[in-house]
C-alpha cells in the first residue's frame, strides 16, 4: 500500500478562504506543544506570544511598525509569484534600498533641506529595483534560475553593507562601532504618534494601489494570464521577458522602499544588519495572504504579532530566540500543506504484485 496525491476535479472555494485560518490554528496548537516540550506553560506562552502585544497602545503601535515592511515586501513578492516568477531575494533588495537611500542621507547630511527625505525614498526604490533587475536580466538573457541568483545576491548586499559601515561610512565619532552617523531630523521619517510613523501610511497606499492594479488594470490582467497560462499569454501578445523585468523591478522597488523607511525610521542610521529577516518572512506573509494585497495586509499583522510576541517571550519566559523563526517556518509548512490538499486529495493505493522480470531488472 502506498499514498498518492490525486488532483481534484474541482477546488473548494470555501477551503481557499479557510486554508490560512486552518494553518494559523494548527500553528498555534504546534506552538503550545513546543512550549510544553521546552518547559514553558503553554497557556502563559501563547498569551505572551499572541495576546499581550495587543493589550497596550505601545504594543499596537509597535505592531504596525513591524508589519509595515513585511506588507510592503510581500505585496511586491505576490506580484512576482502571480506572474510565476520566483523572487527569493527580497532581503537583498531591501538592503540595497537601504544602502542607496542611506547614501543620500549621508551625502547631504549637513544640508537639512526638506527635499532630502523624498530623495532618500526615491533612491531606496531605485536601489531595490535595480538590484531586483539583476536576477531578472540573468533569467531573460541567459536563462539563469532566478531562485538561485536572487537568493545568492542577498549575501552580496548584506556583506556590502557590512563593509560600508565598517569602512568608508563609519561614524568617526562613533567610538569605533560599525555604524554610520545618526541621520538628521530632515532625513528621518516623520512620526505620527509614539513610534507610529508616516511609513505606515505609505504602506497602506501601496496596498490600495496594488489591489487596484491587479484587479482593474490591463497590466494586472497580463500578470495573471502569463502566470497561469504562458502560452495563452503569448497568443494574446504578452511577452514573458519584459513582464519578468517589470515584476522584478516592482518587487525590488517595494522591498527597497521598505528598507529605506526602516533605516530612516525606527533605526535612524545604517548598521551592519538592518533587517531581522523581513525579506524571508515576507514570503510567508505573501502566501498566507493568498497573494492578494488585502489578504497580505491581514497576514502581515499576523506575522508581526508572532515577531513582537517572540521578543517578549524571550524576555519574560526565557524562550530561545530561534523559537520564533521555527514557529514561522511551521506556519509556512502548514500553509503550503493546506494549499496542496486543496488542489489534491490523498489516496491509499494498493501496490501491484512485482513480477520476476521486474525483480531481476531491479537487482541488475
Helices and strands as residue ranges (DSSP letters): E 2-7, H 13-37, H 42-46, I 47-51, G 52-54, H 57-82, H 90-107, H 115-142, H 146-166, G 185-187, E 191-193, E 196-197, H 198-216, H 218-228, H 230-235, H 240-262, I 263-267, H 278-288, H 293-316, H 322-343, E 344-349, H 356-363
